[in-house]
Amino acid sequence: MKVLVVGASGLIGAGVADALSANHDVIRASRSSEVSVDLTKPESIAAMYSAVGKVDAVVSCAGKVTFKTVEDMSFDEYRDSVMDKALGQVELVRQGIDYVNDSGSFTLITGILGREAIQTGTAAALSNGALEAFTYTASIELPRAIRINAVSPTVLTEATGYHAYFPGFEPVTLAQVVSAYVKCVEGWSTGLVHKLG
Ligand SMILES: NC(=O)c1ccc[n+]([C@@H]2O[C@H](COP(=O)([O-])OP(=O)(O)OC[C@H]3O[C@@H](n4cnc5c(N)ncnc54)[C@H](OP(=O)(O)O)[C@@H]3O)[C@@H](O)[C@H]2O)c1
């Protein structure tokens, strides 16, 4: 399969791209990768697809949100968080339909903060919840048997900088998260949120 991995220079993205490279032709994209894309800019997504052409799977491991309490968040910070993590990935799907081959797939990233609360997590919750609802509903509309799923991990063992914000949360390993992505790309599910933790 030809697989486009967006966010391939990050912790999750590099793990996913490396694992999929064993059996697939993987194209790595991010703002700083050779295939450049900024998910916050629709014209940048269009340029990426135009450069890459048809693919069998689009995998997203990107998305940034602001972590602040509700009282400290501004309207602009909520808007920018949703624009980046939620609408950036929605746009990756919307524009990507024309580039994904029959029976291909999209795999998006959400996270545990859509279903469990931590202090400063509302922008993440908003984006993750929106993406999971989108995944479920888009799955019944995508043409040509194209599948769509989301991977929703808790904090990763390897993301040590975040552990203090997740007291009592049992981390999952990068290897477990990578396996969920492989299941989404090589398997048969659609409309599912693959929850880890
Ligand atoms: N780490 C965790 O414990 C954890 C747990 C649950 C969910 N998540 C979610 O998983 C996703 C990835 O997390 P991570 O820890 O792997 O993050 P990371 O190491 O910071 O990597 C983020 C990746 O996304 C790319 N990126 C950032 N902004 C982008 C943009 N606007 N357009 C295109 N690419 C962009 C980055 O590369 P460039 O800077 O080159 O663009 C990088 O490749 C996030 O949405 C995060 O919320 C993470």
PDBQT file of the ligand as one rigid body, heavy atoms in Angstrom, charges set to zero:
ROOT
HETATM    1  N1  LIG A 201       1.944  11.999  23.293  1.00  0.00    +0.000 N 
HETATM    2  C1  LIG A 201       0.892  11.533  23.962  1.00  0.00    +0.000 C 
HETATM    3  O1  LIG A 201       1.011  11.015  25.088  1.00  0.00    +0.000 OA
HETATM    4  C2  LIG A 201      -0.475  11.585  23.331  1.00  0.00    +0.000 A 
HETATM    5  C3  LIG A 201      -1.546  10.916  23.938  1.00  0.00    +0.000 A 
HETATM    6  C4  LIG A 201      -2.814  10.982  23.364  1.00  0.00    +0.000 A 
HETATM    7  C5  LIG A 201      -2.986  11.724  22.199  1.00  0.00    +0.000 A 
HETATM    8  N2  LIG A 201      -1.932  12.381  21.637  1.00  0.00    +0.000 N 
HETATM    9  C6  LIG A 201      -2.160  13.147  20.419  1.00  0.00    +0.000 C 
HETATM   10  O2  LIG A 201      -1.340  12.641  19.401  1.00  0.00    +0.000 OA
HETATM   11  C7  LIG A 201      -0.983  13.671  18.488  1.00  0.00    +0.000 C 
HETATM   12  C8  LIG A 201       0.513  13.604  18.269  1.00  0.00    +0.000 C 
HETATM   13  O3  LIG A 201       1.162  13.643  19.527  1.00  0.00    +0.000 OA
HETATM   14  P1  LIG A 201       2.747  13.483  19.644  1.00  0.00    +0.000 P 
HETATM   15  O4  LIG A 201       3.038  13.350  21.092  1.00  0.00    +0.000 OA
HETATM   16  O5  LIG A 201       3.265  12.500  18.678  1.00  0.00    +0.000 OA
HETATM   17  O6  LIG A 201       3.179  14.968  19.190  1.00  0.00    +0.000 OA
HETATM   18  P2  LIG A 201       4.574  15.492  18.664  1.00  0.00    +0.000 P 
HETATM   19  O7  LIG A 201       5.689  14.596  19.037  1.00  0.00    +0.000 OA
HETATM   20  O8  LIG A 201       4.633  16.938  19.076  1.00  0.00    +0.000 OA
HETATM   21  O9  LIG A 201       4.425  15.430  17.076  1.00  0.00    +0.000 OA
HETATM   22  C9  LIG A 201       3.514  16.214  16.383  1.00  0.00    +0.000 C 
HETATM   23  C10 LIG A 201       3.708  15.974  14.889  1.00  0.00    +0.000 C 
HETATM   24  O10 LIG A 201       2.759  16.743  14.170  1.00  0.00    +0.000 OA
HETATM   25  C11 LIG A 201       3.433  17.650  13.292  1.00  0.00    +0.000 C 
HETATM   26  N3  LIG A 201       2.629  18.880  13.259  1.00  0.00    +0.000 N 
HETATM   27  C12 LIG A 201       2.400  19.744  14.274  1.00  0.00    +0.000 A 
HETATM   28  N4  LIG A 201       1.599  20.732  13.865  1.00  0.00    +0.000 NA
HETATM   29  C13 LIG A 201       1.332  20.492  12.555  1.00  0.00    +0.000 A 
HETATM   30  C14 LIG A 201       0.568  21.164  11.569  1.00  0.00    +0.000 A 
HETATM   31  N5  LIG A 201      -0.082  22.305  11.819  1.00  0.00    +0.000 N 
HETATM   32  N6  LIG A 201       0.502  20.623  10.331  1.00  0.00    +0.000 NA
HETATM   33  C15 LIG A 201       1.153  19.481  10.037  1.00  0.00    +0.000 A 
HETATM   34  N7  LIG A 201       1.881  18.788  10.930  1.00  0.00    +0.000 NA
HETATM   35  C16 LIG A 201       1.983  19.315  12.172  1.00  0.00    +0.000 A 
HETATM   36  C17 LIG A 201       4.839  17.822  13.874  1.00  0.00    +0.000 C 
HETATM   37  O11 LIG A 201       5.830  18.108  12.932  1.00  0.00    +0.000 OA
HETATM   38  P3  LIG A 201       6.205  19.613  12.444  1.00  0.00    +0.000 P 
HETATM   39  O12 LIG A 201       6.484  20.405  13.700  1.00  0.00    +0.000 OA
HETATM   40  O13 LIG A 201       7.375  19.412  11.543  1.00  0.00    +0.000 OA
HETATM   41  O14 LIG A 201       5.015  20.109  11.702  1.00  0.00    +0.000 OA
HETATM   42  C18 LIG A 201       5.070  16.394  14.379  1.00  0.00    +0.000 C 
HETATM   43  O15 LIG A 201       5.445  15.576  13.285  1.00  0.00    +0.000 OA
HETATM   44  C19 LIG A 201      -1.505  14.973  19.106  1.00  0.00    +0.000 C 
HETATM   45  O16 LIG A 201      -2.718  15.325  18.486  1.00  0.00    +0.000 OA
HETATM   46  C20 LIG A 201      -1.746  14.607  20.552  1.00  0.00    +0.000 C 
HETATM   47  O17 LIG A 201      -2.799  15.360  21.127  1.00  0.00    +0.000 OA
HETATM   48  C21 LIG A 201      -0.685  12.317  22.166  1.00  0.00    +0.000 A 
ENDROOT
TORSDOF 0
